[in-house]
């Protein structure tokens, strides 16, 4: 059960990451928010790699 939930969350994170990569902003304020969100996603994805 937990493994299935983990797989679902992992796929959601990968999808969010791909969307962020496609829609990368060019102004400074938006870029800061983008970088923060991308950092959070990558950090959580890194946890899945360690499992």
Secondary structure, DSSP 8 states (H G I E B T S, - for coil): -HHHHHHHHHHHHHHHHHHHHHT---SHHHHHHHHHHHHHHHHHHHHHHH-
